Amino acid sequence: MERHLRDEPGRASASRIKRLRGDYPPQYRLRVGEIRIFYRIEGDEVIVLGIVAKSEQDQWLRNRRDIDEQ
């Protein structure tokens, strides 16, 4: 995780980092095998919001969106 997020966490790539659509956090998703790491960038800091199994990512994102809308 650190290797991918240390230098250019906002640089989307076809294989690992994806910028997510929408106005809610998380802004990005890092794919590492069967694990998904959701994070946002604030200035020069990377804020990890969740580390989730691939099979649980859709539910996690729905729950996250519901929490942020309250």
mmCIF file of the N, C-alpha and C atoms, coordinates in Angstrom:
data_MODEL
# 
_entry.id   MODEL 
# 
loop_
_atom_site.group_PDB 
_atom_site.id 
_atom_site.type_symbol 
_atom_site.label_atom_id 
_atom_site.label_alt_id 
_atom_site.label_comp_id 
_atom_site.label_asym_id 
_atom_site.label_entity_id 
_atom_site.label_seq_id 
_atom_site.pdbx_PDB_ins_code 
_atom_site.Cartn_x 
_atom_site.Cartn_y 
_atom_site.Cartn_z 
_atom_site.occupancy 
_atom_site.B_iso_or_equiv 
_atom_site.pdbx_formal_charge 
_atom_site.auth_seq_id 
_atom_site.auth_comp_id 
_atom_site.auth_asym_id 
_atom_site.auth_atom_id 
_atom_site.pdbx_PDB_model_num 
ATOM 1   N N  . MET A 1 1  ? 0.835   -1.186 0.000   1.00 0.00 ? 1  MET A N  1 
ATOM 2   C CA . MET A 1 1  ? 0.000   0.000  0.000   1.00 0.00 ? 1  MET A CA 1 
ATOM 3   C C  . MET A 1 1  ? 0.881   1.251  0.000   1.00 0.00 ? 1  MET A C  1 
ATOM 4   N N  . GLU A 1 2  ? 1.840   1.291  0.891   1.00 0.00 ? 2  GLU A N  1 
ATOM 5   C CA . GLU A 1 2  ? 2.694   2.477  0.984   1.00 0.00 ? 2  GLU A CA 1 
ATOM 6   C C  . GLU A 1 2  ? 3.437   2.726  -0.327  1.00 0.00 ? 2  GLU A C  1 
ATOM 7   N N  . ARG A 1 3  ? 3.897   1.667  -0.947  1.00 0.00 ? 3  ARG A N  1 
ATOM 8   C CA . ARG A 1 3  ? 4.645   1.799  -2.202  1.00 0.00 ? 3  ARG A CA 1 
ATOM 9   C C  . ARG A 1 3  ? 3.811   2.494  -3.269  1.00 0.00 ? 3  ARG A C  1 
ATOM 10  N N  . HIS A 1 4  ? 2.521   2.205  -3.340  1.00 0.00 ? 4  HIS A N  1 
ATOM 11  C CA . HIS A 1 4  ? 1.653   2.782  -4.364  1.00 0.00 ? 4  HIS A CA 1 
ATOM 12  C C  . HIS A 1 4  ? 1.182   4.190  -4.018  1.00 0.00 ? 4  HIS A C  1 
ATOM 13  N N  . LEU A 1 5  ? 1.048   4.482  -2.735  1.00 0.00 ? 5  LEU A N  1 
ATOM 14  C CA . LEU A 1 5  ? 0.463   5.758  -2.327  1.00 0.00 ? 5  LEU A CA 1 
ATOM 15  C C  . LEU A 1 5  ? 1.490   6.810  -1.918  1.00 0.00 ? 5  LEU A C  1 
ATOM 16  N N  . ARG A 1 6  ? 2.736   6.441  -1.755  1.00 0.00 ? 6  ARG A N  1 
ATOM 17  C CA . ARG A 1 6  ? 3.753   7.370  -1.253  1.00 0.00 ? 6  ARG A CA 1 
ATOM 18  C C  . ARG A 1 6  ? 4.021   8.527  -2.211  1.00 0.00 ? 6  ARG A C  1 
ATOM 19  N N  . ASP A 1 7  ? 4.270   8.250  -3.486  1.00 0.00 ? 7  ASP A N  1 
ATOM 20  C CA . ASP A 1 7  ? 4.734   9.296  -4.396  1.00 0.00 ? 7  ASP A CA 1 
ATOM 21  C C  . ASP A 1 7  ? 3.634   10.006 -5.163  1.00 0.00 ? 7  ASP A C  1 
ATOM 22  N N  . GLU A 1 8  ? 2.735   9.274  -5.800  1.00 0.00 ? 8  GLU A N  1 
ATOM 23  C CA . GLU A 1 8  ? 1.690   9.890  -6.618  1.00 0.00 ? 8  GLU A CA 1 
ATOM 24  C C  . GLU A 1 8  ? 0.332   9.222  -6.353  1.00 0.00 ? 8  GLU A C  1 
ATOM 25  N N  . PRO A 1 9  ? -0.253  9.469  -5.195  1.00 0.00 ? 9  PRO A N  1 
ATOM 26  C CA . PRO A 1 9  ? -1.506  8.789  -4.857  1.00 0.00 ? 9  PRO A CA 1 
ATOM 27  C C  . PRO A 1 9  ? -2.684  9.213  -5.727  1.00 0.00 ? 9  PRO A C  1 
ATOM 28  N N  . GLY A 1 10 ? -2.593  10.358 -6.371  1.00 0.00 ? 10 GLY A N  1 
ATOM 29  C CA . GLY A 1 10 ? -3.684  10.845 -7.212  1.00 0.00 ? 10 GLY A CA 1 
ATOM 30  C C  . GLY A 1 10 ? -3.538  10.473 -8.677  1.00 0.00 ? 10 GLY A C  1 
ATOM 31  N N  . ARG A 1 11 ? -2.480  9.770  -9.005  1.00 0.00 ? 11 ARG A N  1 
ATOM 32  C CA . ARG A 1 11 ? -2.241  9.390  -10.394 1.00 0.00 ? 11 ARG A CA 1 
ATOM 33  C C  . ARG A 1 11 ? -2.967  8.086  -10.698 1.00 0.00 ? 11 ARG A C  1 
ATOM 34  N N  . ALA A 1 12 ? -4.068  8.211  -11.399 1.00 0.00 ? 12 ALA A N  1 
ATOM 35  C CA . ALA A 1 12 ? -4.857  7.036  -11.747 1.00 0.00 ? 12 ALA A CA 1 
ATOM 36  C C  . ALA A 1 12 ? -4.091  6.177  -12.738 1.00 0.00 ? 12 ALA A C  1 
ATOM 37  N N  . SER A 1 13 ? -4.256  4.884  -12.596 1.00 0.00 ? 13 SER A N  1 
ATOM 38  C CA . SER A 1 13 ? -3.638  3.944  -13.529 1.00 0.00 ? 13 SER A CA 1 
ATOM 39  C C  . SER A 1 13 ? -4.656  2.869  -13.859 1.00 0.00 ? 13 SER A C  1 
ATOM 40  N N  . ALA A 1 14 ? -4.532  2.305  -15.016 1.00 0.00 ? 14 ALA A N  1 
ATOM 41  C CA . ALA A 1 14 ? -5.491  1.291  -15.446 1.00 0.00 ? 14 ALA A CA 1 
ATOM 42  C C  . ALA A 1 14 ? -5.432  0.043  -14.574 1.00 0.00 ? 14 ALA A C  1 
ATOM 43  N N  . SER A 1 15 ? -4.296  -0.215 -13.963 1.00 0.00 ? 15 SER A N  1 
ATOM 44  C CA . SER A 1 15 ? -4.155  -1.470 -13.239 1.00 0.00 ? 15 SER A CA 1 
ATOM 45  C C  . SER A 1 15 ? -4.342  -1.375 -11.732 1.00 0.00 ? 15 SER A C  1 
ATOM 46  N N  . ARG A 1 16 ? -4.062  -0.248 -11.114 1.00 0.00 ? 16 ARG A N  1 
ATOM 47  C CA . ARG A 1 16 ? -4.086  -0.196 -9.651  1.00 0.00 ? 16 ARG A CA 1 
ATOM 48  C C  . ARG A 1 16 ? -4.970  0.890  -9.042  1.00 0.00 ? 16 ARG A C  1 
ATOM 49  N N  . ILE A 1 17 ? -4.763  2.147  -9.452  1.00 0.00 ? 17 ILE A N  1 
ATOM 50  C CA . ILE A 1 17 ? -5.443  3.268  -8.811  1.00 0.00 ? 17 ILE A CA 1 
ATOM 51  C C  . ILE A 1 17 ? -6.545  3.781  -9.720  1.00 0.00 ? 17 ILE A C  1 
ATOM 52  N N  . LYS A 1 18 ? -7.717  3.982  -9.125  1.00 0.00 ? 18 LYS A N  1 
ATOM 53  C CA . LYS A 1 18 ? -8.859  4.491  -9.886  1.00 0.00 ? 18 LYS A CA 1 
ATOM 54  C C  . LYS A 1 18 ? -9.462  5.671  -9.138  1.00 0.00 ? 18 LYS A C  1 
ATOM 55  N N  . ARG A 1 19 ? -9.676  6.765  -9.845  1.00 0.00 ? 19 ARG A N  1 
ATOM 56  C CA . ARG A 1 19 ? -10.383 7.909  -9.260  1.00 0.00 ? 19 ARG A CA 1 
ATOM 57  C C  . ARG A 1 19 ? -11.865 7.602  -9.341  1.00 0.00 ? 19 ARG A C  1 
ATOM 58  N N  . LEU A 1 20 ? -12.558 7.720  -8.223  1.00 0.00 ? 20 LEU A N  1 
ATOM 59  C CA . LEU A 1 20 ? -13.983 7.407  -8.164  1.00 0.00 ? 20 LEU A CA 1 
ATOM 60  C C  . LEU A 1 20 ? -14.814 8.624  -8.509  1.00 0.00 ? 20 LEU A C  1 
ATOM 61  N N  . ARG A 1 21 ? -15.937 8.376  -9.094  1.00 0.00 ? 21 ARG A N  1 
ATOM 62  C CA . ARG A 1 21 ? -16.847 9.476  -9.453  1.00 0.00 ? 21 ARG A CA 1 
ATOM 63  C C  . ARG A 1 21 ? -17.720 9.834  -8.273  1.00 0.00 ? 21 ARG A C  1 
ATOM 64  N N  . GLY A 1 22 ? -18.230 11.050 -8.294  1.00 0.00 ? 22 GLY A N  1 
ATOM 65  C CA . GLY A 1 22 ? -19.119 11.503 -7.233  1.00 0.00 ? 22 GLY A CA 1 
ATOM 66  C C  . GLY A 1 22 ? -18.435 12.504 -6.330  1.00 0.00 ? 22 GLY A C  1 
ATOM 67  N N  . ASP A 1 23 ? -19.229 13.159 -5.531  1.00 0.00 ? 23 ASP A N  1 
ATOM 68  C CA . ASP A 1 23 ? -18.724 14.207 -4.653  1.00 0.00 ? 23 ASP A CA 1 
ATOM 69  C C  . ASP A 1 23 ? -18.469 13.731 -3.229  1.00 0.00 ? 23 ASP A C  1 
ATOM 70  N N  . TYR A 1 24 ? -18.624 12.456 -2.991  1.00 0.00 ? 24 TYR A N  1 
ATOM 71  C CA . TYR A 1 24 ? -18.471 11.939 -1.640  1.00 0.00 ? 24 TYR A CA 1 
ATOM 72  C C  . TYR A 1 24 ? -17.122 11.228 -1.507  1.00 0.00 ? 24 TYR A C  1 
ATOM 73  N N  . PRO A 1 25 ? -16.575 11.210 -0.304  1.00 0.00 ? 25 PRO A N  1 
ATOM 74  C CA . PRO A 1 25 ? -15.376 10.406 -0.097  1.00 0.00 ? 25 PRO A CA 1 
ATOM 75  C C  . PRO A 1 25 ? -15.761 8.928  -0.182  1.00 0.00 ? 25 PRO A C  1 
ATOM 76  N N  . PRO A 1 26 ? -14.946 8.055  -0.589  1.00 0.00 ? 26 PRO A N  1 
ATOM 77  C CA . PRO A 1 26 ? -13.547 8.216  -0.943  1.00 0.00 ? 26 PRO A CA 1 
ATOM 78  C C  . PRO A 1 26 ? -13.381 8.740  -2.354  1.00 0.00 ? 26 PRO A C  1 
ATOM 79  N N  . GLN A 1 27 ? -12.251 9.346  -2.612  1.00 0.00 ? 27 GLN A N  1 
ATOM 80  C CA . GLN A 1 27 ? -11.957 9.858  -3.945  1.00 0.00 ? 27 GLN A CA 1 
ATOM 81  C C  . GLN A 1 27 ? -11.278 8.808  -4.822  1.00 0.00 ? 27 GLN A C  1 
ATOM 82  N N  . TYR A 1 28 ? -10.549 7.891  -4.190  1.00 0.00 ? 28 TYR A N  1 
ATOM 83  C CA . TYR A 1 28 ? -9.739  6.937  -4.942  1.00 0.00 ? 28 TYR A CA 1 
ATOM 84  C C  . TYR A 1 28 ? -9.879  5.521  -4.385  1.00 0.00 ? 28 TYR A C  1 
ATOM 85  N N  . ARG A 1 29 ? -9.551  4.554  -5.267  1.00 0.00 ? 29 ARG A N  1 
ATOM 86  C CA . ARG A 1 29 ? -9.501  3.159  -4.862  1.00 0.00 ? 29 ARG A CA 1 
ATOM 87  C C  . ARG A 1 29 ? -8.192  2.568  -5.379  1.00 0.00 ? 29 ARG A C  1 
ATOM 88  N N  . LEU A 1 30 ? -7.470  1.909  -4.498  1.00 0.00 ? 30 LEU A N  1 
ATOM 89  C CA . LEU A 1 30 ? -6.256  1.188  -4.858  1.00 0.00 ? 30 LEU A CA 1 
ATOM 90  C C  . LEU A 1 30 ? -6.573  -0.299 -4.813  1.00 0.00 ? 30 LEU A C  1 
ATOM 91  N N  . ARG A 1 31 ? -6.242  -1.000 -5.881  1.00 0.00 ? 31 ARG A N  1 
ATOM 92  C CA . ARG A 1 31 ? -6.478  -2.439 -5.952  1.00 0.00 ? 31 ARG A CA 1 
ATOM 93  C C  . ARG A 1 31 ? -5.164  -3.159 -5.677  1.00 0.00 ? 31 ARG A C  1 
ATOM 94  N N  . VAL A 1 32 ? -5.190  -4.049 -4.682  1.00 0.00 ? 32 VAL A N  1 
ATOM 95  C CA . VAL A 1 32 ? -4.037  -4.878 -4.355  1.00 0.00 ? 32 VAL A CA 1 
ATOM 96  C C  . VAL A 1 32 ? -4.554  -6.302 -4.191  1.00 0.00 ? 32 VAL A C  1 
ATOM 97  N N  . GLY A 1 33 ? -4.455  -7.087 -5.251  1.00 0.00 ? 33 GLY A N  1 
ATOM 98  C CA . GLY A 1 33 ? -4.988  -8.448 -5.215  1.00 0.00 ? 33 GLY A CA 1 
ATOM 99  C C  . GLY A 1 33 ? -6.490  -8.423 -4.996  1.00 0.00 ? 33 GLY A C  1 
ATOM 100 N N  . GLU A 1 34 ? -6.953  -9.130 -3.997  1.00 0.00 ? 34 GLU A N  1 
ATOM 101 C CA . GLU A 1 34 ? -8.379  -9.192 -3.676  1.00 0.00 ? 34 GLU A CA 1 
ATOM 102 C C  . GLU A 1 34 ? -8.804  -8.134 -2.660  1.00 0.00 ? 34 GLU A C  1 
ATOM 103 N N  . ILE A 1 35 ? -7.912  -7.223 -2.346  1.00 0.00 ? 35 ILE A N  1 
ATOM 104 C CA . ILE A 1 35 ? -8.188  -6.170 -1.364  1.00 0.00 ? 35 ILE A CA 1 
ATOM 105 C C  . ILE A 1 35 ? -8.344  -4.834 -2.091  1.00 0.00 ? 35 ILE A C  1 
ATOM 106 N N  . ARG A 1 36 ? -9.275  -4.008 -1.603  1.00 0.00 ? 36 ARG A N  1 
ATOM 107 C CA . ARG A 1 36 ? -9.474  -2.662 -2.134  1.00 0.00 ? 36 ARG A CA 1 
ATOM 108 C C  . ARG A 1 36 ? -9.238  -1.669 -0.999  1.00 0.00 ? 36 ARG A C  1 
ATOM 109 N N  . ILE A 1 37 ? -8.432  -0.656 -1.283  1.00 0.00 ? 37 ILE A N  1 
ATOM 110 C CA . ILE A 1 37 ? -8.122  0.377  -0.297  1.00 0.00 ? 37 ILE A CA 1 
ATOM 111 C C  . ILE A 1 37 ? -8.742  1.671  -0.800  1.00 0.00 ? 37 ILE A C  1 
ATOM 112 N N  . PHE A 1 38 ? -9.654  2.222  -0.024  1.00 0.00 ? 38 PHE A N  1 
ATOM 113 C CA . PHE A 1 38 ? -10.346 3.451  -0.392  1.00 0.00 ? 38 PHE A CA 1 
ATOM 114 C C  . PHE A 1 38 ? -9.737  4.600  0.402   1.00 0.00 ? 38 PHE A C  1 
ATOM 115 N N  . TYR A 1 39 ? -9.472  5.706  -0.294  1.00 0.00 ? 39 TYR A N  1 
ATOM 116 C CA . TYR A 1 39 ? -8.807  6.821  0.368   1.00 0.00 ? 39 TYR A CA 1 
ATOM 117 C C  . TYR A 1 39 ? -9.159  8.135  -0.311  1.00 0.00 ? 39 TYR A C  1 
ATOM 118 N N  . ARG A 1 40 ? -8.809  9.211  0.375   1.00 0.00 ? 40 ARG A N  1 
ATOM 119 C CA . ARG A 1 40 ? -8.927  10.551 -0.196  1.00 0.00 ? 40 ARG A CA 1 
ATOM 120 C C  . ARG A 1 40 ? -7.615  11.272 0.052   1.00 0.00 ? 40 ARG A C  1 
ATOM 121 N N  . ILE A 1 41 ? -7.432  12.356 -0.680  1.00 0.00 ? 41 ILE A N  1 
ATOM 122 C CA . ILE A 1 41 ? -6.207  13.141 -0.560  1.00 0.00 ? 41 ILE A CA 1 
ATOM 123 C C  . ILE A 1 41 ? -6.576  14.524 -0.034  1.00 0.00 ? 41 ILE A C  1 
ATOM 124 N N  . GLU A 1 42 ? -5.902  14.938 1.024   1.00 0.00 ? 42 GLU A N  1 
ATOM 125 C CA . GLU A 1 42 ? -6.084  16.272 1.598   1.00 0.00 ? 42 GLU A CA 1 
ATOM 126 C C  . GLU A 1 42 ? -4.715  16.930 1.657   1.00 0.00 ? 42 GLU A C  1 
ATOM 127 N N  . GLY A 1 43 ? -4.497  17.870 0.749   1.00 0.00 ? 43 GLY A N  1 
ATOM 128 C CA . GLY A 1 43 ? -3.178  18.511 0.675   1.00 0.00 ? 43 GLY A CA 1 
ATOM 129 C C  . GLY A 1 43 ? -2.138  17.495 0.277   1.00 0.00 ? 43 GLY A C  1 
ATOM 130 N N  . ASP A 1 44 ? -1.158  17.281 1.145   1.00 0.00 ? 44 ASP A N  1 
ATOM 131 C CA . ASP A 1 44 ? -0.137  16.276 0.852   1.00 0.00 ? 44 ASP A CA 1 
ATOM 132 C C  . ASP A 1 44 ? -0.304  15.017 1.702   1.00 0.00 ? 44 ASP A C  1 
ATOM 133 N N  . GLU A 1 45 ? -1.495  14.855 2.299   1.00 0.00 ? 45 GLU A N  1 
ATOM 134 C CA . GLU A 1 45 ? -1.785  13.677 3.119   1.00 0.00 ? 45 GLU A CA 1 
ATOM 135 C C  . GLU A 1 45 ? -2.748  12.740 2.416   1.00 0.00 ? 45 GLU A C  1 
ATOM 136 N N  . VAL A 1 46 ? -2.516  11.450 2.592   1.00 0.00 ? 46 VAL A N  1 
ATOM 137 C CA . VAL A 1 46 ? -3.435  10.419 2.117   1.00 0.00 ? 46 VAL A CA 1 
ATOM 138 C C  . VAL A 1 46 ? -4.194  9.911  3.333   1.00 0.00 ? 46 VAL A C  1 
ATOM 139 N N  . ILE A 1 47 ? -5.528  10.020 3.292   1.00 0.00 ? 47 ILE A N  1 
ATOM 140 C CA . ILE A 1 47 ? -6.380  9.568  4.385   1.00 0.00 ? 47 ILE A CA 1 
ATOM 141 C C  . ILE A 1 47 ? -7.039  8.261  3.954   1.00 0.00 ? 47 ILE A C  1 
ATOM 142 N N  . VAL A 1 48 ? -6.644  7.154  4.581   1.00 0.00 ? 48 VAL A N  1 
ATOM 143 C CA . VAL A 1 48 ? -7.232  5.855  4.261   1.00 0.00 ? 48 VAL A CA 1 
ATOM 144 C C  . VAL A 1 48 ? -8.572  5.756  4.983   1.00 0.00 ? 48 VAL A C  1 
ATOM 145 N N  . LEU A 1 49 ? -9.627  5.495  4.210   1.00 0.00 ? 49 LEU A N  1 
ATOM 146 C CA . LEU A 1 49 ? -10.978 5.422  4.758   1.00 0.00 ? 49 LEU A CA 1 
ATOM 147 C C  . LEU A 1 49 ? -11.423 3.991  5.001   1.00 0.00 ? 49 LEU A C  1 
ATOM 148 N N  . GLY A 1 50 ? -10.854 3.056  4.259   1.00 0.00 ? 50 GLY A N  1 
ATOM 149 C CA . GLY A 1 50 ? -11.241 1.676  4.461   1.00 0.00 ? 50 GLY A CA 1 
ATOM 150 C C  . GLY A 1 50 ? -10.374 0.725  3.670   1.00 0.00 ? 50 GLY A C  1 
ATOM 151 N N  . ILE A 1 51 ? -10.181 -0.450 4.239   1.00 0.00 ? 51 ILE A N  1 
ATOM 152 C CA . ILE A 1 51 ? -9.496  -1.553 3.568   1.00 0.00 ? 51 ILE A CA 1 
ATOM 153 C C  . ILE A 1 51 ? -10.503 -2.690 3.551   1.00 0.00 ? 51 ILE A C  1 
ATOM 154 N N  . VAL A 1 52 ? -10.932 -3.064 2.335   1.00 0.00 ? 52 VAL A N  1 
ATOM 155 C CA . VAL A 1 52 ? -12.107 -3.909 2.171   1.00 0.00 ? 52 VAL A CA 1 
ATOM 156 C C  . VAL A 1 52 ? -11.807 -5.035 1.190   1.00 0.00 ? 52 VAL A C  1 
ATOM 157 N N  . ALA A 1 53 ? -12.354 -6.219 1.459   1.00 0.00 ? 53 ALA A N  1 
ATOM 158 C CA . ALA A 1 53 ? -12.258 -7.322 0.503   1.00 0.00 ? 53 ALA A CA 1 
ATOM 159 C C  . ALA A 1 53 ? -13.039 -6.957 -0.759  1.00 0.00 ? 53 ALA A C  1 
ATOM 160 N N  . LYS A 1 54 ? -12.567 -7.405 -1.897  1.00 0.00 ? 54 LYS A N  1 
ATOM 161 C CA . LYS A 1 54 ? -13.229 -7.108 -3.170  1.00 0.00 ? 54 LYS A CA 1 
ATOM 162 C C  . LYS A 1 54 ? -14.704 -7.490 -3.123  1.00 0.00 ? 54 LYS A C  1 
ATOM 163 N N  . SER A 1 55 ? -15.007 -8.609 -2.534  1.00 0.00 ? 55 SER A N  1 
ATOM 164 C CA . SER A 1 55 ? -16.393 -9.094 -2.484  1.00 0.00 ? 55 SER A CA 1 
ATOM 165 C C  . SER A 1 55 ? -17.307 -8.192 -1.657  1.00 0.00 ? 55 SER A C  1 
ATOM 166 N N  . GLU A 1 56 ? -16.744 -7.348 -0.814  1.00 0.00 ? 56 GLU A N  1 
ATOM 167 C CA . GLU A 1 56 ? -17.542 -6.483 0.064   1.00 0.00 ? 56 GLU A CA 1 
ATOM 168 C C  . GLU A 1 56 ? -17.510 -5.011 -0.340  1.00 0.00 ? 56 GLU A C  1 
ATOM 169 N N  . GLN A 1 57 ? -16.821 -4.671 -1.432  1.00 0.00 ? 57 GLN A N  1 
ATOM 170 C CA . GLN A 1 57 ? -16.625 -3.259 -1.764  1.00 0.00 ? 57 GLN A CA 1 
ATOM 171 C C  . GLN A 1 57 ? -17.921 -2.535 -2.109  1.00 0.00 ? 57 GLN A C  1 
ATOM 172 N N  . ASP A 1 58 ? -18.836 -3.163 -2.840  1.00 0.00 ? 58 ASP A N  1 
ATOM 173 C CA . ASP A 1 58 ? -20.077 -2.479 -3.212  1.00 0.00 ? 58 ASP A CA 1 
ATOM 174 C C  . ASP A 1 58 ? -20.902 -2.129 -1.981  1.00 0.00 ? 58 ASP A C  1 
ATOM 175 N N  . GLN A 1 59 ? -21.023 -3.071 -1.063  1.00 0.00 ? 59 GLN A N  1 
ATOM 176 C CA . GLN A 1 59 ? -21.770 -2.812 0.175   1.00 0.00 ? 59 GLN A CA 1 
ATOM 177 C C  . GLN A 1 59 ? -21.083 -1.733 1.002   1.00 0.00 ? 59 GLN A C  1 
ATOM 178 N N  . TRP A 1 60 ? -19.761 -1.773 1.090   1.00 0.00 ? 60 TRP A N  1 
ATOM 179 C CA . TRP A 1 60 ? -19.013 -0.780 1.854   1.00 0.00 ? 60 TRP A CA 1 
ATOM 180 C C  . TRP A 1 60 ? -19.241 0.612  1.283   1.00 0.00 ? 60 TRP A C  1 
ATOM 181 N N  . LEU A 1 61 ? -19.186 0.736  -0.051  1.00 0.00 ? 61 LEU A N  1 
ATOM 182 C CA . LEU A 1 61 ? -19.409 2.036  -0.685  1.00 0.00 ? 61 LEU A CA 1 
ATOM 183 C C  . LEU A 1 61 ? -20.831 2.535  -0.459  1.00 0.00 ? 61 LEU A C  1 
ATOM 184 N N  . ARG A 1 62 ? -21.817 1.645  -0.543  1.00 0.00 ? 62 ARG A N  1 
ATOM 185 C CA . ARG A 1 62 ? -23.213 2.055  -0.266  1.00 0.00 ? 62 ARG A CA 1 
ATOM 186 C C  . ARG A 1 62 ? -23.348 2.556  1.161   1.00 0.00 ? 62 ARG A C  1 
ATOM 187 N N  . ASN A 1 63 ? -22.789 1.824  2.102   1.00 0.00 ? 63 ASN A N  1 
ATOM 188 C CA . ASN A 1 63 ? -22.847 2.239  3.509   1.00 0.00 ? 63 ASN A CA 1 
ATOM 189 C C  . ASN A 1 63 ? -22.126 3.559  3.724   1.00 0.00 ? 63 ASN A C  1 
ATOM 190 N N  . ARG A 1 64 ? -21.006 3.722  3.092   1.00 0.00 ? 64 ARG A N  1 
ATOM 191 C CA . ARG A 1 64 ? -20.229 4.960  3.227   1.00 0.00 ? 64 ARG A CA 1 
ATOM 192 C C  . ARG A 1 64 ? -21.011 6.151  2.686   1.00 0.00 ? 64 ARG A C  1 
ATOM 193 N N  . ARG A 1 65 ? -21.637 5.970  1.545   1.00 0.00 ? 65 ARG A N  1 
ATOM 194 C CA . ARG A 1 65 ? -22.427 7.042  0.935   1.00 0.00 ? 65 ARG A CA 1 
ATOM 195 C C  . ARG A 1 65 ? -23.595 7.418  1.847   1.00 0.00 ? 65 ARG A C  1 
ATOM 196 N N  . ASP A 1 66 ? -24.245 6.418  2.432   1.00 0.00 ? 66 ASP A N  1 
ATOM 197 C CA . ASP A 1 66 ? -25.363 6.687  3.336   1.00 0.00 ? 66 ASP A CA 1 
ATOM 198 C C  . ASP A 1 66 ? -24.910 7.463  4.560   1.00 0.00 ? 66 ASP A C  1 
ATOM 199 N N  . ILE A 1 67 ? -23.753 7.118  5.101   1.00 0.00 ? 67 ILE A N  1 
ATOM 200 C CA . ILE A 1 67 ? -23.227 7.819  6.281   1.00 0.00 ? 67 ILE A CA 1 
ATOM 201 C C  . ILE A 1 67 ? -22.901 9.266  5.935   1.00 0.00 ? 67 ILE A C  1 
ATOM 202 N N  . ASP A 1 68 ? -22.274 9.485  4.783   1.00 0.00 ? 68 ASP A N  1 
ATOM 203 C CA . ASP A 1 68 ? -21.864 10.841 4.389   1.00 0.00 ? 68 ASP A CA 1 
ATOM 204 C C  . ASP A 1 68 ? -23.051 11.733 4.074   1.00 0.00 ? 68 ASP A C  1 
ATOM 205 N N  . GLU A 1 69 ? -24.177 11.159 3.662   1.00 0.00 ? 69 GLU A N  1 
ATOM 206 C CA . GLU A 1 69 ? -25.355 11.962 3.319   1.00 0.00 ? 69 GLU A CA 1 
ATOM 207 C C  . GLU A 1 69 ? -26.139 12.398 4.555   1.00 0.00 ? 69 GLU A C  1 
ATOM 208 N N  . GLN A 1 70 ? -25.887 11.790 5.696   1.00 0.00 ? 70 GLN A N  1 
ATOM 209 C CA . GLN A 1 70 ? -26.645 12.125 6.922   1.00 0.00 ? 70 GLN A CA 1 
ATOM 210 C C  . GLN A 1 70 ? -26.172 13.408 7.540   1.00 0.00 ? 70 GLN A C  1 
# 
